[in-house]
Amino acid sequence: MHRIKLNDRMTFPEELDMSTFIDVEDEKSPQTESCTDSGAENEGSCHSDQMSNDFSNDDGVDEGICLETNSGTEKISKSGLEKNSLIYELFSVMVHSGSAAGGHYYACIKSFSDEQWYSFNDQHVSRITQEDIKKTHGGSSGSRGYYSSAFASSTNAYMLIYRLKDPARNAKFLEVDEYPEHIKNLVQKERELEEQEKRQREIERNTCKIKLFCLHPTKQVMMENKLEVHKDKTLKEAVEMAYKMMDLEEVIPLDCCRLVKYDEFHDYLERSYEGEEDTPMGLLLGGVKSTYMFDLLLETRKPDQVFQSYKPGEVMVKVHVVDLKAESVAAPITVRAYLNQTVTEFKQLISKAIHLPAETMRIVLERCYNDLRLLSVSSKTLKAEGFFRSNKVFVESSETLDYQMAFADSHLWKLLDRHANTIRLFVLLPEQSPVSYSKRTAYQKAGGDSGNVDDDCERVKGPVGSLKSVEAILEESTEKLKSLSLQQQQDGDNGDSSKSTETSDFENIESPLNERDSSASVDNRELEQHIQTSDPENFQSEERSDSDVNNDRSTSSVDSDILSSSHSSDTLCNADNAQIPLANGLDSHSITSSRRTKANEGKKETWDTAEEDSGTDSEYDESGKSRGEMQYMYFKAEPYAADEGSGEGHKWLMVHVDKRITLAAFKQHLEPFVGVLSSHFKVFRVYASNQEFESVRLNETLSSFSDDNKITIRLGRALKKGEYRVKVYQLLVNEQEPCKFLLDAVFAKGMTVRQSKEELIPQLREQCGLELSIDRFRLRKKTWKNPGTVFLDYHIYEEDINISSNWEVFLEVLDGVEKMKSMSQLAVLSRRWKPSEMKLDPFQEVVLESSSVDELREKLSEISGIPLDDIEFAKGRGTFPCDISVLDIHQDLDWNPKVSTLNVWPLYICDDGAVIFYRDKTEELMELTDEQRNELMKKESSRLQKTGHRVTYSPRKEKALKIYLDGAPNKDLTQD
């Protein structure tokens, strides 16, 4: 529906003779007595019943405006007026300028002192002419189209105000000195406020507003604020203002501070203002501007230091001194240089600043991230070498042979490359029990000099050292894991597949340290027993999806997969293509081409990506060699003081690591500190909002991490190649919250849906208390909260069903035997609407053999008993369960669409899970009283708000403004 503002030409006179419309003899008729111009008397007889109902709760409050004059003139009866005295004159026009979509109101008012018209447009009052009044008559040349008229702007008179021309009543108007006292006071306050605002605007026009920065002298934190200083204030006064603004009174004295010109984006000090302490800020900053192309820095110094002079044209260089022997990079020292200086002159400048010989000095410029350039041509200028306003260089001066090597092969380059790519991470280890802690200690002792967790641990520079390092331990771990995989395959070939799912993956893993310390193996078994017998509630996981807020359960941080696994991922990945016999007589290769395939032909859903998106590659390559043995091996860990409230038993590590290392290698370095193999703990990245997400892509590097990121380590079997972590939700179609989180599971590529259901049964029993048989529940696609495709038992993940990391599925408990046998079938959820009772029945599933509308009608008639010819249906809108108010459903839905199939407009039902409402067209809609409707409206509003449905009820109430010309009437407050 479109609203259109009418712009027809409508003229109006300056004087209006009402004698032809008013009969003086009929002034005292019952109708006019009961309904006066003010509408104050006997309102009920002048308004419709609906209006009376809407305003029945006004409690007789009179909103009229009394314009009774101070002269005390007696009320003049209309019956005494002569017919020729019923002349009204126009004195005010309310104008609307704009379109039906929006606009602006203002008024044109005639002054009775000079008979001139004035425009009152907000705070602007201006004199106008009769021609301006005529412009409000409307009308336009030419014809507009329908839609152009809806948004066309015009200026039209909206309301006309006339007054009766009666010399006895309007011969005189109030003079200023006759105003009531409260009006005089109000006018005086308005004038004072206007003057104050005027002065404030003047100050604003002369105030310089610029960003102010300050590096706190003790906290070493860059603070930011906005300095607002009058243009006539001196630099000295501005420094004092900035000093107080940054709260430095208790830190350093005022004479240790100064303001300098600063470029925050490039971190560049442009110039200082020596000898200009008495110069006005407006002159220093180039006038008052809305924005400045530079900032100000409140620079501080120690009492025994002297401020350095910054001259325009200089470039700032941060110099880092590199010590090759200690393999360290010092904090930067700032020097100033000119772009026309040569490299030789620049070396002399740095030599004076850091006291290193210039003869053997090597300077490396970092032009951008990890772009290192050795300044080897002495005669080149800094500008030619790529220097800019702010620069970063590394300086090394030693007499080692490294000086004679090519830069790309030198130790200096490797150290700087490592420095540029090293990040600092804070790692929270799992909560330690006495058993697990002793086990971890045994692990570290067996690994050589890895030491206690409270000692520094550095595994860097490749496989060097005479002691048995972590790399050697990991090699043994690799062999043990490979042997375990082969043993599991052989056990599966020997028919030992009926092994209890209660068995832990740890039972067949022999400690890789048996040869060094037999006690480690004992401690490993103690850890396994501890994990198996521990209360799962002690390992509550914080990893939850968006829908978990409505769930009472949480997943165990000791993942259920560490305790149960009825399949080997290697076996599933390498499974042959033999046909799988099914209970319904079909096999895995007899899936018919369905309407889903045709509907989605040529396009693949991006959120259901395949293995390349999951990135769950094995931690070991095809040769069995640990991927940790790669070029980037820098890893250094040291204990870190736990934060308050982190809980007893928690240990933190501060880890410096090359971010080009893979997640797999990173996990292997963490093994001595966690106490278990990398395949049996998981890494969770903690974001700023304290949300945690598991990192599962083992072949990816840590390049997405940055300094001071937090990582949480949790016990539990990590994903192997071809495996995906899946969140399982229960679908409860007739519950107020139809989506309930159950648990996290692991599905593997090549696994059938039936196999995944078999693995879910013990987990559902142990974690959720659900006792289900394999034929009494189904899995189906989950898109947000919408149920989708029903997965049949013979479907194979990755072949028939696209699966991705952090995938979500619905688990639906069946009331009877599964009716879905083929992909050619279609399962829809139907719900009957009963207009005579104003209620909706529960959902019932209808399984169709085709997409025919006739078959849908037959099924609906069969389950409801409604004659086939009287069935009407409509598709639900929005997110499941497609909630709609019972007050709107009868007329808002598109009932009985004229289509023969379901997969065409306006239905577009091509997949399972669509919601269909249906009704008996012969059933009459219940007639509701106003009280019943209001009560039902409240109930529906409460129900829809609980389900997240947007309520749009907004009853509109309007009430006329009543203006009394001769005082308020003696209205009986007991009326209405």
C-alpha positions, 0 to 999 in steps of 0.5 A: 500500500502506498500513501500519496499526498494530494496536491490538487489546487485548493484556493481559500479566501481571506474573508469567509462569510458563514451566514449562508451556513449558519441559521441563527434560529437553529442555534439552540437545537438539541444537536448544537447544544450537545455538540459545540465547536469545542466539542466539550459537552456531551462528547459521546454523542458526537463521536463514534462508538469506537472513539468512545471506547478508545478514550473511555479511560481518559478520566474526564481530563480536559485538554482544552486551551482556555483563551479567556481574556483579562478584560472580563468581557462577558460571554456574547451569545451567538443568538445575538449576532446579526447575520451580516456579522458572521464574517470570519477573517483568515489570520493563520495558515499551517503549511506542510512542505514535502511528500507523503513519505516525510516533510516539514510543517511551519505556519504563516501568521498575520500580524494585527498590528501592521496587517502583514504576514510572517512565516514562522519556520522553526527559529526563523521568522521572516516577512512574506507577501500574499504571493507566498500565501498563494503558493500554498494553494497547491496544484502542479503542471503536467501529470505524474505517474502513480509512484512518482506522486508518492514521493513528489514534494509539494507545499500545501496549506494543511489547516486554515484558522479564521477568527470572527470579525467582531470589533467588540471582541478583537479590537485590541490585543495584549501589549507587552507590558500586559503579559502575565508575569510568568510569561514575562519571566519565560521570555526573559529566560529565553532571551538569556538562554539565546544570548548564552548559546550565542556566546557559546557558538562564538567560543566554538568558532574560535576553539581549536580541537585536535587529537592529543597523545601522551606516552605515560611515563610510568605505565608506558601506555599511549593515551589519547584524548582531544585537546580543546583550546581557544585560538588566543591561548598561548602554547604555555597555557595549552601545555598546562591544559594537556598536562592536567587532562592526562592526569600527570600532576602526581607523576612528573612536574609540569616543566618536564612536559612539552607539546610537539607536532606529531603524526600518529598514523606514521608514529612520526615526530614532525617538529618541536616548538622551541622558543614559541611558548608565548605564541597563540595556538591558533597561529601554531596550528594554522587557524581553527579547522574542523580537522587537522592533518596532524596531531599533538604529542605531550612529550615527557622527560626525566628531570635530568634529561634535556628535550631533543630538538625536532626540526621540520624536514627531518625523518625519525629512525628507530634503531634496534641494536642486534647482538648475534652472540646472545641472539637478542634484539634490543629496544629501539633508540630514536635518532633524527636524520635527513633524507639527503644524507648518505649511508656513510653519514647515517652510520656516523650518526648512529655510531655517536648515538649507540657507541658502536664502530661505524667501520664494521656496522651493518644497517638493515632497513625494514621497509615493510613487514618482513621486507629486510634490506641491507644498506650496502651502498655507502654513497646512496642517500637515505631517500634513494634507499627508501626511507620515509617519515618514520623508519625502523632499522637494525644495527649490528657491529661485530668482527665475526665471519658472518659479516663476510657472508651474503646477507640472505645466508647470514646469521643476522638475516636468520635472526631478524627473520625470526624476530619479525615472525616471532609472536608471544602467546599465553597458554592455559594448560588443563587443570592439573590433578596430582596424578596428571601432574606427576605423569607430566613430570615423568614425561619431562624427566624422560625427555632429557633436560626439558626440566620442570614446567617452572624452568625455561624450555627452549627447543630451537635451531633444529635437531641439535644436542646430545641429549634426547630432545623433544624431537626424538620423543616425538619420533617414538610417539609417531612409531607408536601411533602408527603401530596402534593404527595398524593394530586397530586395522588388524583387529577390525579384520579379525572381527573384533569390531564389537569392542566396547565403545567404553574403551579409551583410546589410551589403552592401546597407546604405550608410552613413548618413553618406556625405554628411558623411564618405566615409571612414565608408563605407569603414570600414563596408565594412572592418568588414563584411569583418572580420566576415565573415572573422573566426574565429567562435570569436573571438565566442563567445556566452555565451547558452545554455539549460539543456540547453547544458551537454551540448553541445560547441558554442556559438553565435557572438556574430556571429550567423549571421543577420548573414551569411546571410538568404535571406528578407526579413521584410517579404516574409514578413509581407506574403506573399499566401495563394497555395497552396504546391505540395508534393512529395506533391501536397498544398497548404498549405490541405489540412491535415486536421482531426487528433486534435490539434486535437480533443484541444486544442480550446478551449484554447491552450498558454500557452507557445506564444504568438503575436506579442503575446508576442514583442514583436519590433516594428519599430524604426520605425512605419508612417510611417517615423519613428524611435520614438526621437523620443518624450517621454522622451529623456534619455540620457547616457553616459560612459566607465567604468573596465573591471573587472579580467579583462574583457579587452583591447579591451573598453569600458564605458559608464556610461549614465544614461537615462530608464527610460520610453524604449523599447528601440528608442530606447535602441539608437539612442542606443547606435549611435555607441558600438557602431559599427553600426546598431541593427538589427545589434547585440543587447542582452543583460541580465546577471542576478546569476548572470551569466546573459544573456538577450536583450532583444528586445521593442523596443516595451517600455520599460526599466522592468524595469531598475534601477540598476546593472544590467549590459548586454552588447552583441553584434554580430549582426542584431537581430530584425525585426517578425514574427521569432523567435529559435529554439534548435535541438536535435538529437534522438538517440533512441538516444543516452545524451544524447538532446538536443544543442544545435545552433545559434540560428536565426531563424524568421519569421511566415508562413514555411513549415517547408520554408523554415526547413529550407532556411535551416538547411541552410547554417548546420548545415553551417558551424556544426555540420558536418552535411551534410543534404539537405532531405528527410532531416531533420524539425523537431518540437516540443520540450517540455523534453526530450520530442519532440512534434508532427512539423512537416510541410513545408507548415505555416506558422508562426503559422497552423498552428504557434504560435511564441514568443520563445526558442522551442525545436525538435527537429531529427531526422535521418531514416534514410529517406524521411519517413513523416509526410505528414498531421496525421491520422497519429501517430508513436510511439517503440517499444522492445522488452523481451526478458525472456529476455535482460534487455535493451531493444532500440533505439527504432524509430519506428512511424507509425500512420494512426489511434489504434487499438490494433489497428493499433499491435499490427499494426505492432509485430508487423510490425517484431518478428516476434512473433505478433499474439496474443502482443504486449503493450505499455505506455506509458513513464513520465516524461520522454523516453527514459522510462528504467526499470530492467530489474529493474523493467520486467517488473512495474512497467509497466501491460502490455496495458491494456484499451482499444481506442484510444490517446487514452483513459485510461490511455494518453492518447496524443494527440500524436507522440513517446509511448514504447511498450514492448512484449514477447512474452508467451510469453517467460519471464523470465530467472532470476537468481542472487543474484550476477547480480542484484547485478551487474545492479543495479550496472550499472542503477544506474550507467546510470540515474544517468548519464541522470538517472534517480532510483535507489531501490534501498535493500536493507534489512538488520536485525540482532537485538541480542544480550544475554548475561546471564552473559557473552559466549559462547566463540564461534568467530570462524571461524564465519559 
